[in-house]
Amino acid sequence: MKNFDEFYESLWANIHKKRQRIKKGSGEKMRKVGDKGAPTRAQMSRAKGEGVNVDRLKDQRKGDKERNQREYERKLRDAKVKDARMTENAPSLAVLKKKIKSGTKLGSTETSSAKARGLIPRADGTKRKSPKYK
């Protein structure tokens, strides 16, 4: 969406260009007020700056920037909290041993952790500890 300054420049620039084309004999004519496609009175007065509080528009844009910054910071904070909740710690050794001894089915994270700690055999049949747990 165009802001006030861009709208102001574009409307008057287009009118000026069309007047220049008409002077050169392009065969075009200026539309009358109320004709289809012609700028309305409200658009013309807005382009002239009548009835528009430019200071209010500038304050509004400043408020939008501040609001966007706060929204960005909130989303970033929420993402960090969500990330902290999503990180899963490896199951404790005692919990793993208890589950293995009781025959409870292990989840994929627990299975890989138990293999890495040498509690259950790996795919090749060996029970070896990963360097992390040595």
N, C-alpha and C positions, 0 to 999 in steps of 0.2 A: 504494500500500500504506500502511496506517495505521501510524503509529509507536506506540510504547508508550503515550505520554500520551493520544493520541487513542483508542486501543483501551480504555484504562482508563476514560476518561470515558464513552465511548459505551456500554460494557457496563453499567456501573452506572447510567447515566442511563436506559437502556432498561428495566432491572429496576425502577427507581424509578417510571418512568412507568406501567409495567404494574401495579404494586402500587396506584398511585393510581386507575387505571381500574377495577381489581377492587373497590376500596373503594366506588367510585361505583355499582357494580352493573352492570357491562358484560356480565356473564355469562362473562367469560374466566376461565381458570384458569392458575395457574403450572404449567409443565411440571416433571415430576420428573426427577431426574438419570438420564441414560441414555435418556430419551424422544427421539424424532426431533425435531430442531430446537432442543433444549435445549443450553445451553452445557456443554461437557465439564468435567470436574474440572480438567484442565490449563488450559483457558481461564479458569476461575474463579480458579485460583491465580495465573495470570499477571496477571489483572486486579487482584487484591489486591496484587500485587507480590511474592509469595512465589517464591523461586527465581530471581528476575530481578535481575541486578546492574545497577542503573540507571547507575552510574558507567561500567561497561563499555559500555553502550549509548551513552552520551554520547560516550565516546572513539571508539567506532565511527563515529558520525555525523560527528565532527570529522575522522576519517581519511577518510571518504567525501568530505567537502568538499575536503580537501587533494588527494585522488586525482583528483577531478573537475577541480580547478584545474590540476593538472599535465597531465592529458589535454588540456584546452583549450589550454594553452600549447604542447604538443607539436604539436597539429593546426594551430595558427596558424603555428608555425615551419615545419612541413612545407609549408603552403600558400604561404608566402613563398618558400621554396626552389623549389617547383614553378613559381610565377609567374616567378621569375627565370630559370628554364630555358626557360619558354615564350616569353618575349619574344625576338623575332627581330630582329636588326639587319639593316638594309638591306644588300644585297650590295655589295661594294666596286666602285668604278668600273672598276678594272683587270680584275676578274673578268667584269663585264658586257661590257666591250669585247671581251675575248678570246672569250667565248661567242658574241657577235653576229658577230664576224669569222669564227669557225670554222663558224658555221651550226648550232651546238648548240641544241636546243630549250630555250626558257626556261620556267621555271615561272611561275605567276601573280604571285607576289611580285616576281620578277625582271623580268617584263614591265612591271608597273606602275612599278617603280623606273626602268627604262630609259626609259619614256615620260616620266616626271617629269623625268629628267635630259636629255631631248631627244636621246637616242641613236637611238630608233626612232620612226616616225610614230605619231601618235595616231589615233583613229577618224576624225577630220575630215581627216586627211592631213597635218597640220602637225607639224613637229618643233620644238616650243618648250619651254623649260625652265620648270619651276614656280618660283614666287618663292623657295621654300626653297633651290633650287640656283643662284640667280642671284648 
